[in-house]
Amino acid sequence: MQSDKAQSGETLGQMKQQIKSLEARASHVDAKLSEIDEKLSQLVDSTARLETSIQILVARENGINLLEPIARRG
């Protein structure tokens, strides 16, 4: 009986340690996911700016002034 209590206590201690370890890992994963999300947002923003720049350059090459009102273009 005493042995069962000791073993139960040891098992409980191991489970608590595993829980702490898993919580620490989860926190680390959450931080990494936040970092990835932030970098992805930056990439999306950069891609949008790049796309706009390319559209402006293509329009200039085709003789289109994007700042001119559409009605006056053609």
PyMOL Python script that loads the backbone (N, CA, C, O; Angstrom):
from pymol import cmd

cmd.read_pdbstr("""\
ATOM      1  N   MET A   1       0.829  -1.199   0.000  1.00  0.00           N
ATOM      2  CA  MET A   1       0.000   0.000   0.000  1.00  0.00           C
ATOM      3  C   MET A   1       0.866   1.252   0.000  1.00  0.00           C
ATOM      4  O   MET A   1       0.620   2.193  -0.755  1.00  0.00           O
ATOM      5  N   GLN A   2       1.860   1.251   0.839  1.00  0.00           N
ATOM      6  CA  GLN A   2       2.798   2.372   0.897  1.00  0.00           C
ATOM      7  C   GLN A   2       3.535   2.495  -0.437  1.00  0.00           C
ATOM      8  O   GLN A   2       3.802   3.594  -0.923  1.00  0.00           O
ATOM      9  N   SER A   3       3.853   1.342  -1.009  1.00  0.00           N
ATOM     10  CA  SER A   3       4.550   1.296  -2.292  1.00  0.00           C
ATOM     11  C   SER A   3       3.667   1.870  -3.405  1.00  0.00           C
ATOM     12  O   SER A   3       4.156   2.563  -4.298  1.00  0.00           O
ATOM     13  N   ASP A   4       2.374   1.578  -3.346  1.00  0.00           N
ATOM     14  CA  ASP A   4       1.441   2.101  -4.342  1.00  0.00           C
ATOM     15  C   ASP A   4       1.361   3.624  -4.260  1.00  0.00           C
ATOM     16  O   ASP A   4       1.332   4.305  -5.285  1.00  0.00           O
ATOM     17  N   LYS A   5       1.326   4.152  -3.044  1.00  0.00           N
ATOM     18  CA  LYS A   5       1.272   5.608  -2.852  1.00  0.00           C
ATOM     19  C   LYS A   5       2.548   6.263  -3.370  1.00  0.00           C
ATOM     20  O   LYS A   5       2.510   7.314  -4.010  1.00  0.00           O
ATOM     21  N   ALA A   6       3.673   5.622  -3.081  1.00  0.00           N
ATOM     22  CA  ALA A   6       4.950   6.165  -3.545  1.00  0.00           C
ATOM     23  C   ALA A   6       5.010   6.163  -5.063  1.00  0.00           C
ATOM     24  O   ALA A   6       5.458   7.130  -5.680  1.00  0.00           O
ATOM     25  N   GLN A   7       4.558   5.073  -5.654  1.00  0.00           N
ATOM     26  CA  GLN A   7       4.581   4.980  -7.117  1.00  0.00           C
ATOM     27  C   GLN A   7       3.597   5.974  -7.726  1.00  0.00           C
ATOM     28  O   GLN A   7       3.897   6.594  -8.746  1.00  0.00           O
ATOM     29  N   SER A   8       2.434   6.130  -7.116  1.00  0.00           N
ATOM     30  CA  SER A   8       1.450   7.104  -7.598  1.00  0.00           C
ATOM     31  C   SER A   8       2.006   8.520  -7.497  1.00  0.00           C
ATOM     32  O   SER A   8       1.830   9.336  -8.401  1.00  0.00           O
ATOM     33  N   GLY A   9       2.674   8.794  -6.393  1.00  0.00           N
ATOM     34  CA  GLY A   9       3.287  10.117  -6.211  1.00  0.00           C
ATOM     35  C   GLY A   9       4.364  10.372  -7.245  1.00  0.00           C
ATOM     36  O   GLY A   9       4.472  11.474  -7.782  1.00  0.00           O
ATOM     37  N   GLU A  10       5.160   9.353  -7.523  1.00  0.00           N
ATOM     38  CA  GLU A  10       6.217   9.491  -8.521  1.00  0.00           C
ATOM     39  C   GLU A  10       5.621   9.715  -9.908  1.00  0.00           C
ATOM     40  O   GLU A  10       6.092  10.557 -10.673  1.00  0.00           O
ATOM     41  N   THR A  11       4.579   8.949 -10.218  1.00  0.00           N
ATOM     42  CA  THR A  11       3.902   9.102 -11.511  1.00  0.00           C
ATOM     43  C   THR A  11       3.298  10.493 -11.643  1.00  0.00           C
ATOM     44  O   THR A  11       3.389  11.126 -12.695  1.00  0.00           O
ATOM     45  N   LEU A  12       2.688  10.954 -10.574  1.00  0.00           N
ATOM     46  CA  LEU A  12       2.091  12.286 -10.576  1.00  0.00           C
ATOM     47  C   LEU A  12       3.167  13.349 -10.792  1.00  0.00           C
ATOM     48  O   LEU A  12       2.974  14.296 -11.555  1.00  0.00           O
ATOM     49  N   GLY A  13       4.288  13.183 -10.118  1.00  0.00           N
ATOM     50  CA  GLY A  13       5.401  14.128 -10.291  1.00  0.00           C
ATOM     51  C   GLY A  13       5.911  14.144 -11.719  1.00  0.00           C
ATOM     52  O   GLY A  13       6.200  15.208 -12.266  1.00  0.00           O
ATOM     53  N   GLN A  14       6.024  12.966 -12.329  1.00  0.00           N
ATOM     54  CA  GLN A  14       6.471  12.880 -13.722  1.00  0.00           C
ATOM     55  C   GLN A  14       5.466  13.542 -14.656  1.00  0.00           C
ATOM     56  O   GLN A  14       5.851  14.232 -15.600  1.00  0.00           O
ATOM     57  N   MET A  15       4.190  13.335 -14.395  1.00  0.00           N
ATOM     58  CA  MET A  15       3.150  13.936 -15.231  1.00  0.00           C
ATOM     59  C   MET A  15       3.171  15.457 -15.118  1.00  0.00           C
ATOM     60  O   MET A  15       3.006  16.162 -16.114  1.00  0.00           O
ATOM     61  N   LYS A  16       3.375  15.958 -13.904  1.00  0.00           N
ATOM     62  CA  LYS A  16       3.449  17.409 -13.711  1.00  0.00           C
ATOM     63  C   LYS A  16       4.650  17.990 -14.460  1.00  0.00           C
ATOM     64  O   LYS A  16       4.564  19.064 -15.055  1.00  0.00           O
ATOM     65  N   GLN A  17       5.767  17.265 -14.423  1.00  0.00           N
ATOM     66  CA  GLN A  17       6.960  17.717 -15.132  1.00  0.00           C
ATOM     67  C   GLN A  17       6.718  17.704 -16.643  1.00  0.00           C
ATOM     68  O   GLN A  17       7.143  18.616 -17.353  1.00  0.00           O
ATOM     69  N   GLN A  18       6.038  16.674 -17.126  1.00  0.00           N
ATOM     70  CA  GLN A  18       5.717  16.599 -18.552  1.00  0.00           C
ATOM     71  C   GLN A  18       4.804  17.747 -18.961  1.00  0.00           C
ATOM     72  O   GLN A  18       4.962  18.328 -20.035  1.00  0.00           O
ATOM     73  N   ILE A  19       3.855  18.063 -18.100  1.00  0.00           N
ATOM     74  CA  ILE A  19       2.941  19.171 -18.386  1.00  0.00           C
ATOM     75  C   ILE A  19       3.715  20.480 -18.477  1.00  0.00           C
ATOM     76  O   ILE A  19       3.499  21.269 -19.397  1.00  0.00           O
ATOM     77  N   LYS A  20       4.616  20.711 -17.526  1.00  0.00           N
ATOM     78  CA  LYS A  20       5.429  21.929 -17.564  1.00  0.00           C
ATOM     79  C   LYS A  20       6.264  21.990 -18.833  1.00  0.00           C
ATOM     80  O   LYS A  20       6.382  23.041 -19.464  1.00  0.00           O
ATOM     81  N   SER A  21       6.837  20.857 -19.197  1.00  0.00           N
ATOM     82  CA  SER A  21       7.657  20.788 -20.402  1.00  0.00           C
ATOM     83  C   SER A  21       6.817  21.076 -21.646  1.00  0.00           C
ATOM     84  O   SER A  21       7.238  21.834 -22.520  1.00  0.00           O
ATOM     85  N   LEU A  22       5.638  20.476 -21.726  1.00  0.00           N
ATOM     86  CA  LEU A  22       4.754  20.699 -22.866  1.00  0.00           C
ATOM     87  C   LEU A  22       4.273  22.145 -22.930  1.00  0.00           C
ATOM     88  O   LEU A  22       4.161  22.715 -24.016  1.00  0.00           O
ATOM     89  N   GLU A  23       3.991  22.736 -21.784  1.00  0.00           N
ATOM     90  CA  GLU A  23       3.572  24.145 -21.757  1.00  0.00           C
ATOM     91  C   GLU A  23       4.692  25.046 -22.251  1.00  0.00           C
ATOM     92  O   GLU A  23       4.441  26.006 -22.980  1.00  0.00           O
ATOM     93  N   ALA A  24       5.925  24.745 -21.862  1.00  0.00           N
ATOM     94  CA  ALA A  24       7.073  25.541 -22.313  1.00  0.00           C
ATOM     95  C   ALA A  24       7.248  25.400 -23.825  1.00  0.00           C
ATOM     96  O   ALA A  24       7.494  26.379 -24.528  1.00  0.00           O
ATOM     97  N   ARG A  25       7.117  24.162 -24.311  1.00  0.00           N
ATOM     98  CA  ARG A  25       7.240  23.938 -25.760  1.00  0.00           C
ATOM     99  C   ARG A  25       6.118  24.651 -26.511  1.00  0.00           C
ATOM    100  O   ARG A  25       6.351  25.237 -27.568  1.00  0.00           O
ATOM    101  N   ALA A  26       4.916  24.602 -25.971  1.00  0.00           N
ATOM    102  CA  ALA A  26       3.773  25.266 -26.617  1.00  0.00           C
ATOM    103  C   ALA A  26       3.996  26.769 -26.676  1.00  0.00           C
ATOM    104  O   ALA A  26       3.681  27.410 -27.678  1.00  0.00           O
ATOM    105  N   SER A  27       4.532  27.322 -25.615  1.00  0.00           N
ATOM    106  CA  SER A  27       4.826  28.754 -25.587  1.00  0.00           C
ATOM    107  C   SER A  27       5.865  29.108 -26.647  1.00  0.00           C
ATOM    108  O   SER A  27       5.748  30.123 -27.334  1.00  0.00           O
ATOM    109  N   HIS A  28       6.881  28.259 -26.770  1.00  0.00           N
ATOM    110  CA  HIS A  28       7.927  28.483 -27.776  1.00  0.00           C
ATOM    111  C   HIS A  28       7.336  28.394 -29.187  1.00  0.00           C
ATOM    112  O   HIS A  28       7.663  29.207 -30.052  1.00  0.00           O
ATOM    113  N   VAL A  29       6.470  27.413 -29.414  1.00  0.00           N
ATOM    114  CA  VAL A  29       5.829  27.254 -30.717  1.00  0.00           C
ATOM    115  C   VAL A  29       4.943  28.462 -31.022  1.00  0.00           C
ATOM    116  O   VAL A  29       4.929  28.949 -32.152  1.00  0.00           O
ATOM    117  N   ASP A  30       4.212  28.942 -30.030  1.00  0.00           N
ATOM    118  CA  ASP A  30       3.365  30.128 -30.227  1.00  0.00           C
ATOM    119  C   ASP A  30       4.209  31.332 -30.629  1.00  0.00           C
ATOM    120  O   ASP A  30       3.829  32.093 -31.519  1.00  0.00           O
ATOM    121  N   ALA A  31       5.349  31.501 -29.975  1.00  0.00           N
ATOM    122  CA  ALA A  31       6.233  32.624 -30.295  1.00  0.00           C
ATOM    123  C   ALA A  31       6.754  32.494 -31.727  1.00  0.00           C
ATOM    124  O   ALA A  31       6.804  33.480 -32.463  1.00  0.00           O
ATOM    125  N   LYS A  32       7.137  31.293 -32.117  1.00  0.00           N
ATOM    126  CA  LYS A  32       7.626  31.063 -33.484  1.00  0.00           C
ATOM    127  C   LYS A  32       6.526  31.321 -34.500  1.00  0.00           C
ATOM    128  O   LYS A  32       6.779  31.912 -35.550  1.00  0.00           O
ATOM    129  N   LEU A  33       5.302  30.882 -34.201  1.00  0.00           N
ATOM    130  CA  LEU A  33       4.189  31.110 -35.119  1.00  0.00           C
ATOM    131  C   LEU A  33       3.892  32.599 -35.264  1.00  0.00           C
ATOM    132  O   LEU A  33       3.566  33.064 -36.355  1.00  0.00           O
ATOM    133  N   SER A  34       4.003  33.337 -34.180  1.00  0.00           N
ATOM    134  CA  SER A  34       3.800  34.787 -34.248  1.00  0.00           C
ATOM    135  C   SER A  34       4.872  35.434 -35.121  1.00  0.00           C
ATOM    136  O   SER A  34       4.583  36.328 -35.916  1.00  0.00           O
ATOM    137  N   GLU A  35       6.106  34.974 -34.963  1.00  0.00           N
ATOM    138  CA  GLU A  35       7.214  35.491 -35.772  1.00  0.00           C
ATOM    139  C   GLU A  35       6.991  35.170 -37.254  1.00  0.00           C
ATOM    140  O   GLU A  35       7.208  36.021 -38.116  1.00  0.00           O
ATOM    141  N   ILE A  36       6.562  33.951 -37.541  1.00  0.00           N
ATOM    142  CA  ILE A  36       6.286  33.548 -38.926  1.00  0.00           C
ATOM    143  C   ILE A  36       5.143  34.378 -39.495  1.00  0.00           C
ATOM    144  O   ILE A  36       5.204  34.812 -40.646  1.00  0.00           O
ATOM    145  N   ASP A  37       4.100  34.600 -38.696  1.00  0.00           N
ATOM    146  CA  ASP A  37       2.953  35.402 -39.137  1.00  0.00           C
ATOM    147  C   ASP A  37       3.378  36.826 -39.468  1.00  0.00           C
ATOM    148  O   ASP A  37       2.942  37.395 -40.469  1.00  0.00           O
ATOM    149  N   GLU A  38       4.228  37.396 -38.624  1.00  0.00           N
ATOM    150  CA  GLU A  38       4.712  38.759 -38.857  1.00  0.00           C
ATOM    151  C   GLU A  38       5.535  38.822 -40.146  1.00  0.00           C
ATOM    152  O   GLU A  38       5.369  39.741 -40.949  1.00  0.00           O
ATOM    153  N   LYS A  39       6.416  37.850 -40.340  1.00  0.00           N
ATOM    154  CA  LYS A  39       7.236  37.833 -41.553  1.00  0.00           C
ATOM    155  C   LYS A  39       6.379  37.610 -42.789  1.00  0.00           C
ATOM    156  O   LYS A  39       6.647  38.197 -43.837  1.00  0.00           O
ATOM    157  N   LEU A  40       5.364  36.781 -42.686  1.00  0.00           N
ATOM    158  CA  LEU A  40       4.458  36.552 -43.807  1.00  0.00           C
ATOM    159  C   LEU A  40       3.718  37.833 -44.165  1.00  0.00           C
ATOM    160  O   LEU A  40       3.541  38.141 -45.343  1.00  0.00           O
ATOM    161  N   SER A  41       3.290  38.572 -43.164  1.00  0.00           N
ATOM    162  CA  SER A  41       2.626  39.859 -43.404  1.00  0.00           C
ATOM    163  C   SER A  41       3.559  40.818 -44.135  1.00  0.00           C
ATOM    164  O   SER A  41       3.149  41.516 -45.062  1.00  0.00           O
ATOM    165  N   GLN A  42       4.802  40.841 -43.712  1.00  0.00           N
ATOM    166  CA  GLN A  42       5.784  41.704 -44.372  1.00  0.00           C
ATOM    167  C   GLN A  42       5.992  41.293 -45.827  1.00  0.00           C
ATOM    168  O   GLN A  42       6.121  42.144 -46.708  1.00  0.00           O
ATOM    169  N   LEU A  43       6.025  39.976 -46.074  1.00  0.00           N
ATOM    170  CA  LEU A  43       6.173  39.492 -47.448  1.00  0.00           C
ATOM    171  C   LEU A  43       4.971  39.870 -48.310  1.00  0.00           C
ATOM    172  O   LEU A  43       5.129  40.275 -49.461  1.00  0.00           O
ATOM    173  N   VAL A  44       3.779  39.735 -47.753  1.00  0.00           N
ATOM    174  CA  VAL A  44       2.570  40.102 -48.493  1.00  0.00           C
ATOM    175  C   VAL A  44       2.591  41.592 -48.828  1.00  0.00           C
ATOM    176  O   VAL A  44       2.276  41.983 -49.952  1.00  0.00           O
ATOM    177  N   ASP A  45       2.962  42.423 -47.853  1.00  0.00           N
ATOM    178  CA  ASP A  45       3.040  43.865 -48.090  1.00  0.00           C
ATOM    179  C   ASP A  45       4.085  44.191 -49.158  1.00  0.00           C
ATOM    180  O   ASP A  45       3.841  45.010 -50.044  1.00  0.00           O
ATOM    181  N   SER A  46       5.236  43.553 -49.068  1.00  0.00           N
ATOM    182  CA  SER A  46       6.301  43.786 -50.049  1.00  0.00           C
ATOM    183  C   SER A  46       5.873  43.349 -51.446  1.00  0.00           C
ATOM    184  O   SER A  46       6.168  44.022 -52.434  1.00  0.00           O
ATOM    185  N   THR A  47       5.185  42.231 -51.517  1.00  0.00           N
ATOM    186  CA  THR A  47       4.708  41.732 -52.805  1.00  0.00           C
ATOM    187  C   THR A  47       3.703  42.703 -53.420  1.00  0.00           C
ATOM    188  O   THR A  47       3.730  42.946 -54.627  1.00  0.00           O
ATOM    189  N   ALA A  48       2.833  43.248 -52.608  1.00  0.00           N
ATOM    190  CA  ALA A  48       1.850  44.219 -53.106  1.00  0.00           C
ATOM    191  C   ALA A  48       2.549  45.467 -53.637  1.00  0.00           C
ATOM    192  O   ALA A  48       2.180  45.990 -54.688  1.00  0.00           O
ATOM    193  N   ARG A  49       3.553  45.939 -52.910  1.00  0.00           N
ATOM    194  CA  ARG A  49       4.305  47.121 -53.379  1.00  0.00           C
ATOM    195  C   ARG A  49       5.047  46.812 -54.675  1.00  0.00           C
ATOM    196  O   ARG A  49       5.073  47.631 -55.594  1.00  0.00           O
ATOM    197  N   LEU A  50       5.644  45.633 -54.742  1.00  0.00           N
ATOM    198  CA  LEU A  50       6.367  45.229 -55.946  1.00  0.00           C
ATOM    199  C   LEU A  50       5.416  45.117 -57.134  1.00  0.00           C
ATOM    200  O   LEU A  50       5.736  45.561 -58.236  1.00  0.00           O
ATOM    201  N   GLU A  51       4.259  44.529 -56.907  1.00  0.00           N
ATOM    202  CA  GLU A  51       3.270  44.400 -57.978  1.00  0.00           C
ATOM    203  C   GLU A  51       2.842  45.766 -58.496  1.00  0.00           C
ATOM    204  O   GLU A  51       2.714  45.961 -59.704  1.00  0.00           O
ATOM    205  N   THR A  52       2.623  46.702 -57.594  1.00  0.00           N
ATOM    206  CA  THR A  52       2.240  48.053 -57.986  1.00  0.00           C
ATOM    207  C   THR A  52       3.353  48.720 -58.787  1.00  0.00           C
ATOM    208  O   THR A  52       3.089  49.373 -59.797  1.00  0.00           O
ATOM    209  N   SER A  53       4.590  48.558 -58.341  1.00  0.00           N
ATOM    210  CA  SER A  53       5.723  49.142 -59.065  1.00  0.00           C
ATOM    211  C   SER A  53       5.839  48.567 -60.460  1.00  0.00           C
ATOM    212  O   SER A  53       6.098  49.301 -61.413  1.00  0.00           O
ATOM    213  N   ILE A  54       5.651  47.270 -60.596  1.00  0.00           N
ATOM    214  CA  ILE A  54       5.717  46.631 -61.910  1.00  0.00           C
ATOM    215  C   ILE A  54       4.600  47.143 -62.814  1.00  0.00           C
ATOM    216  O   ILE A  54       4.823  47.405 -63.996  1.00  0.00           O
ATOM    217  N   GLN A  55       3.402  47.283 -62.258  1.00  0.00           N
ATOM    218  CA  GLN A  55       2.284  47.794 -63.056  1.00  0.00           C
ATOM    219  C   GLN A  55       2.561  49.208 -63.543  1.00  0.00           C
ATOM    220  O   GLN A  55       2.237  49.549 -64.681  1.00  0.00           O
ATOM    221  N   ILE A  56       3.154  50.026 -62.694  1.00  0.00           N
ATOM    222  CA  ILE A  56       3.494  51.400 -63.075  1.00  0.00           C
ATOM    223  C   ILE A  56       4.540  51.391 -64.183  1.00  0.00           C
ATOM    224  O   ILE A  56       4.420  52.133 -65.157  1.00  0.00           O
ATOM    225  N   LEU A  57       5.564  50.556 -64.039  1.00  0.00           N
ATOM    226  CA  LEU A  57       6.612  50.477 -65.063  1.00  0.00           C
ATOM    227  C   LEU A  57       6.064  49.982 -66.396  1.00  0.00           C
ATOM    228  O   LEU A  57       6.428  50.506 -67.449  1.00  0.00           O
ATOM    229  N   VAL A  58       5.193  48.979 -66.360  1.00  0.00           N
ATOM    230  CA  VAL A  58       4.596  48.462 -67.598  1.00  0.00           C
ATOM    231  C   VAL A  58       3.736  49.546 -68.243  1.00  0.00           C
ATOM    232  O   VAL A  58       3.776  49.735 -69.458  1.00  0.00           O
ATOM    233  N   ALA A  59       2.970  50.244 -67.440  1.00  0.00           N
ATOM    234  CA  ALA A  59       2.124  51.317 -67.978  1.00  0.00           C
ATOM    235  C   ALA A  59       2.987  52.393 -68.625  1.00  0.00           C
ATOM    236  O   ALA A  59       2.657  52.878 -69.707  1.00  0.00           O
ATOM    237  N   ARG A  60       4.075  52.770 -67.986  1.00  0.00           N
ATOM    238  CA  ARG A  60       4.977  53.787 -68.567  1.00  0.00           C
ATOM    239  C   ARG A  60       5.560  53.301 -69.891  1.00  0.00           C
ATOM    240  O   ARG A  60       5.654  54.066 -70.851  1.00  0.00           O
ATOM    241  N   GLU A  61       5.949  52.035 -69.940  1.00  0.00           N
ATOM    242  CA  GLU A  61       6.499  51.470 -71.174  1.00  0.00           C
ATOM    243  C   GLU A  61       5.463  51.502 -72.295  1.00  0.00           C
ATOM    244  O   GLU A  61       5.814  51.619 -73.469  1.00  0.00           O
ATOM    245  N   ASN A  62       4.195  51.400 -71.930  1.00  0.00           N
ATOM    246  CA  ASN A  62       3.106  51.427 -72.918  1.00  0.00           C
ATOM    247  C   ASN A  62       2.578  52.838 -73.146  1.00  0.00           C
ATOM    248  O   ASN A  62       1.571  53.023 -73.829  1.00  0.00           O
ATOM    249  N   GLY A  63       3.247  53.820 -72.582  1.00  0.00           N
ATOM    250  CA  GLY A  63       2.866  55.218 -72.793  1.00  0.00           C
ATOM    251  C   GLY A  63       1.628  55.644 -72.035  1.00  0.00           C
ATOM    252  O   GLY A  63       0.955  56.593 -72.437  1.00  0.00           O
ATOM    253  N   ILE A  64       1.318  54.976 -70.967  1.00  0.00           N
ATOM    254  CA  ILE A  64       0.125  55.304 -70.183  1.00  0.00           C
ATOM    255  C   ILE A  64       0.562  56.049 -68.924  1.00  0.00           C
ATOM    256  O   ILE A  64       1.413  55.581 -68.168  1.00  0.00           O
ATOM    257  N   ASN A  65      -0.047  57.230 -68.717  1.00  0.00           N
ATOM    258  CA  ASN A  65       0.217  57.996 -67.512  1.00  0.00           C
ATOM    259  C   ASN A  65      -0.876  57.666 -66.507  1.00  0.00           C
ATOM    260  O   ASN A  65      -2.022  58.087 -66.667  1.00  0.00           O
ATOM    261  N   LEU A  66      -0.527  56.929 -65.493  1.00  0.00           N
ATOM    262  CA  LEU A  66      -1.530  56.487 -64.523  1.00  0.00           C
ATOM    263  C   LEU A  66      -2.078  57.621 -63.667  1.00  0.00           C
ATOM    264  O   LEU A  66      -3.117  57.470 -63.025  1.00  0.00           O
ATOM    265  N   LEU A  67      -1.390  58.743 -63.656  1.00  0.00           N
ATOM    266  CA  LEU A  67      -1.867  59.876 -62.871  1.00  0.00           C
ATOM    267  C   LEU A  67      -2.875  60.717 -63.653  1.00  0.00           C
ATOM    268  O   LEU A  67      -3.569  61.554 -63.075  1.00  0.00           O
ATOM    269  N   GLU A  68      -2.954  60.502 -64.936  1.00  0.00           N
ATOM    270  CA  GLU A  68      -3.896  61.230 -65.791  1.00  0.00           C
ATOM    271  C   GLU A  68      -5.272  60.582 -65.665  1.00  0.00           C
ATOM    272  O   GLU A  68      -5.372  59.355 -65.656  1.00  0.00           O
ATOM    273  N   PRO A  69      -6.329  61.381 -65.568  1.00  0.00           N
ATOM    274  CA  PRO A  69      -7.682  60.809 -65.487  1.00  0.00           C
ATOM    275  C   PRO A  69      -7.969  59.890 -66.674  1.00  0.00           C
ATOM    276  O   PRO A  69      -7.499  60.142 -67.783  1.00  0.00           O
ATOM    277  N   ILE A  70      -8.722  58.852 -66.447  1.00  0.00           N
ATOM    278  CA  ILE A  70      -9.004  57.838 -67.477  1.00  0.00           C
ATOM    279  C   ILE A  70      -9.664  58.469 -68.706  1.00  0.00           C
ATOM    280  O   ILE A  70      -9.338  58.101 -69.834  1.00  0.00           O
ATOM    281  N   ALA A  71     -10.574  59.400 -68.506  1.00  0.00           N
ATOM    282  CA  ALA A  71     -11.307  60.009 -69.625  1.00  0.00           C
ATOM    283  C   ALA A  71     -10.340  60.725 -70.578  1.00  0.00           C
ATOM    284  O   ALA A  71     -10.610  60.804 -71.776  1.00  0.00           O
ATOM    285  N   ARG A  72      -9.234  61.242 -70.070  1.00  0.00           N
ATOM    286  CA  ARG A  72      -8.298  61.971 -70.930  1.00  0.00           C
ATOM    287  C   ARG A  72      -7.299  61.036 -71.606  1.00  0.00           C
ATOM    288  O   ARG A  72      -6.603  61.444 -72.536  1.00  0.00           O
ATOM    289  N   ARG A  73      -7.221  59.783 -71.145  1.00  0.00           N
ATOM    290  CA  ARG A  73      -6.247  58.844 -71.719  1.00  0.00           C
ATOM    291  C   ARG A  73      -6.652  58.367 -73.106  1.00  0.00           C
ATOM    292  O   ARG A  73      -5.792  58.113 -73.950  1.00  0.00           O
ATOM    293  N   GLY A  74      -7.897  58.248 -73.339  1.00  0.00           N
ATOM    294  CA  GLY A  74      -8.136  57.657 -74.621  1.00  0.00           C
ATOM    295  C   GLY A  74      -9.512  57.629 -75.065  1.00  0.00           C
ATOM    296  O   GLY A  74      -9.799  57.137 -76.156  1.00  0.00           O
TER     297      GLY A  74
END
""", "prot")
cmd.dss("prot")
cmd.show_as("cartoon", "prot")
cmd.util.cbc("prot")
cmd.orient("prot")
